[in-house]
Amino acid sequence: MASPADLVAGSQEIPSSEVLDRFAASTAALTDLLASLGEEDWSSIAEAPPGHLAVSAVAHHALWDSWVHERDILAPLGITPDEEPDEIAACLRYGAALAPAFAVTNGSAERGLLAVAVVDPETEFLVEIGEHIEVRRGRSPDADLELTGDALGVLEALSIRRPLDQAIDPGSAWMLVGLAAQFDAGRDD
């Protein structure tokens, strides 16, 4: 699997106007494809960075990835992006599942239950980590790790944009490091 650094290697020489044109074309193609899907198509398997997932999860990856990169562009410009509660909740569910998904894809046999219970917007769900990753509604007193606090802050931390504002037991940290490890995999330093 290519690392994020591998995916953009060699593209620095492309003119910004061409990058914008490619982005607009790929976005239009994606929205046209999503609009054409029937109810049964959303559970079909497709390829995404963390592996083979349901089309619905691939769409969530696109939303999360866009959310992250919107901030990458706007933050240095001093612009605060819009904060849509439904977008934050959807990206948070995906972001919480992404690190363990990369760990599983990369051969981890770890098993666990990650709980997320955040506010603004109030969102509660569980990420069951096994041979596959399953996200479901609810809370569990049996969770190995529970992330709490402000939804946006937790999402920023899961997206490796800032540190997590809570202490993590070292025995549960593996549930959160898969995304960072994936990015580090392609670094030369």
C-alpha positions as CSV (number, residue, x, y, z in Angstrom):
1,M,0.0,0.0,0.0
2,A,1.3,3.4,-0.9
3,S,1.9,5.9,1.9
4,P,0.4,9.4,1.7
5,A,3.9,10.7,0.8
6,D,4.2,8.2,-2.0
7,L,0.8,9.3,-3.4
8,V,2.0,12.9,-4.0
9,A,5.6,12.2,-4.8
10,G,6.5,13.8,-8.1
11,S,3.4,16.0,-8.3
12,Q,5.1,19.2,-7.0
13,E,5.9,20.2,-10.6
14,I,2.2,20.3,-11.7
15,P,0.9,23.8,-12.2
16,S,-1.7,24.9,-9.6
17,S,-4.2,25.6,-12.3
18,E,-4.0,22.0,-13.5
19,V,-4.2,20.8,-9.9
20,L,-7.4,22.8,-9.5
21,D,-8.8,21.5,-12.8
22,R,-8.1,17.9,-11.8
23,F,-9.7,18.5,-8.4
24,A,-12.8,19.9,-9.9
25,A,-13.1,17.1,-12.4
26,S,-12.6,14.3,-9.8
27,T,-15.0,16.0,-7.4
28,A,-17.7,16.2,-10.1
29,A,-17.1,12.5,-11.0
30,L,-17.4,11.5,-7.4
31,T,-20.6,13.4,-6.8
32,D,-22.1,12.0,-10.0
33,L,-21.1,8.5,-9.0
34,L,-22.6,8.8,-5.5
35,A,-25.8,10.3,-6.9
36,S,-26.2,7.2,-9.1
37,L,-25.9,4.6,-6.3
38,G,-28.9,2.6,-5.3
39,E,-29.6,1.5,-1.7
40,E,-27.9,-1.9,-2.2
41,D,-24.8,-0.3,-3.8
42,W,-23.8,1.4,-0.6
43,S,-22.8,-1.9,0.9
44,S,-20.8,-3.0,-2.1
45,I,-17.0,-3.4,-1.5
46,A,-14.6,-0.8,-2.9
47,E,-11.0,0.1,-2.4
48,A,-9.9,2.9,0.0
49,P,-6.7,3.8,1.7
50,P,-7.3,1.6,4.7
51,G,-8.3,-1.4,2.6
52,H,-11.4,-2.9,1.0
53,L,-14.5,-1.2,2.6
54,A,-18.2,-0.8,1.9
55,V,-18.9,2.1,-0.5
56,S,-20.5,4.0,2.4
57,A,-17.2,3.9,4.3
58,V,-15.3,5.0,1.2
59,A,-17.7,8.0,1.0
60,H,-17.0,8.7,4.7
61,H,-13.3,8.6,3.9
62,A,-13.7,11.2,1.2
63,L,-15.7,13.4,3.6
64,W,-13.1,13.0,6.4
65,D,-10.2,13.6,4.0
66,S,-11.8,16.7,2.6
67,W,-12.5,17.9,6.1
68,V,-8.8,17.5,7.1
69,H,-7.4,19.1,4.0
70,E,-9.8,22.0,4.1
71,R,-8.2,22.9,7.5
72,D,-4.7,22.3,6.0
73,I,-5.5,25.1,3.5
74,L,-7.5,27.5,5.7
75,A,-5.6,27.4,8.9
76,P,-2.4,29.0,7.5
77,L,-4.5,31.7,6.0
78,G,-6.1,32.5,9.3
79,I,-9.5,31.4,8.2
80,T,-11.8,29.4,10.5
81,P,-13.7,26.8,8.5
82,D,-17.4,26.3,8.9
83,E,-18.3,23.8,11.6
84,E,-21.3,21.7,10.6
85,P,-22.4,19.4,13.5
86,D,-23.5,16.5,11.2
87,E,-20.2,16.7,9.3
88,I,-18.1,16.8,12.5
89,A,-20.0,13.7,13.8
90,A,-19.6,11.8,10.6
91,C,-15.9,12.6,10.3
92,L,-15.4,11.7,14.0
93,R,-17.0,8.3,13.5
94,Y,-14.7,7.7,10.5
95,G,-11.6,9.1,12.2
96,A,-12.1,6.9,15.2
97,A,-12.3,3.8,13.1
98,L,-9.4,4.8,10.7
99,A,-6.4,4.3,13.1
100,P,-7.5,0.8,14.1
101,A,-8.4,0.0,10.5
102,F,-4.8,0.8,9.4
103,A,-3.5,-1.3,12.3
104,V,-5.6,-4.3,11.2
105,T,-4.7,-3.7,7.5
106,N,-1.0,-3.7,8.5
107,G,-1.4,-7.1,10.3
108,S,-2.2,-6.2,13.9
109,A,-4.0,-9.0,15.8
110,E,-4.9,-6.6,18.6
111,R,-8.6,-6.7,19.7
112,G,-10.4,-4.0,21.6
113,L,-13.4,-1.7,22.2
114,L,-13.0,2.0,21.7
115,A,-15.8,4.2,23.0
116,V,-16.3,7.8,22.0
117,A,-18.6,10.1,24.1
118,V,-18.2,13.7,23.1
119,V,-20.1,17.0,23.1
120,D,-20.7,19.8,20.7
121,P,-22.2,18.0,18.9
122,E,-23.2,15.3,21.4
123,T,-22.1,12.0,19.9
124,E,-21.7,8.5,21.3
125,F,-20.5,5.4,19.5
126,L,-18.3,2.4,19.8
127,V,-15.5,1.1,17.6
128,E,-15.2,-2.6,17.9
129,I,-11.7,-3.7,16.8
130,G,-11.2,-7.3,15.7
131,E,-10.5,-8.9,12.3
132,H,-12.7,-6.1,11.0
133,I,-13.7,-2.7,12.3
134,E,-17.3,-2.1,13.3
135,V,-18.7,1.2,14.3
136,R,-22.0,1.2,16.2
137,R,-24.1,3.5,18.4
138,G,-24.0,3.5,22.1
139,R,-21.7,3.3,25.1
140,S,-20.2,0.4,27.0
141,P,-18.7,0.1,30.4
142,D,-16.5,-2.6,28.9
143,A,-14.6,-0.3,26.6
144,D,-10.8,-0.6,26.7
145,L,-10.5,3.2,26.0
146,E,-13.0,6.0,26.1
147,L,-12.4,9.3,24.4
148,T,-14.3,12.2,25.8
149,G,-14.4,16.0,25.5
150,D,-15.2,18.4,22.7
151,A,-16.0,16.6,19.5
152,L,-14.0,18.9,17.3
153,G,-10.9,18.6,19.6
154,V,-11.1,14.8,19.6
155,L,-11.6,14.8,15.8
156,E,-8.6,17.0,15.4
157,A,-6.5,14.7,17.6
158,L,-7.7,11.5,15.8
159,S,-6.8,13.2,12.5
160,I,-3.3,13.9,13.9
161,R,-3.8,17.6,13.6
162,R,-3.1,18.2,17.3
163,P,-2.5,16.3,20.6
164,L,-5.4,14.6,22.4
165,D,-6.5,16.5,25.5
166,Q,-6.7,13.4,27.7
167,A,-4.2,10.9,29.1
168,I,-4.2,7.5,27.4
169,D,-3.2,4.3,29.0
170,P,-0.1,3.0,27.2
171,G,-1.8,-0.4,26.8
172,S,-4.6,1.2,24.8
173,A,-2.6,3.7,22.7
174,W,-2.3,1.2,19.8
175,M,-6.0,2.0,19.0
176,L,-5.0,5.6,18.1
177,V,-1.6,5.4,16.3
178,G,-2.4,3.6,13.1
179,L,-3.0,6.7,11.1
180,A,0.2,8.4,12.3
181,A,2.1,5.1,11.6
182,Q,0.7,5.1,8.0
183,F,2.0,8.6,7.4
184,D,5.3,7.9,9.0
185,A,5.7,4.8,6.8
186,G,6.6,6.9,3.7
187,R,8.9,9.4,5.4
188,D,12.6,9.4,4.6
189,D,13.9,11.0,7.7
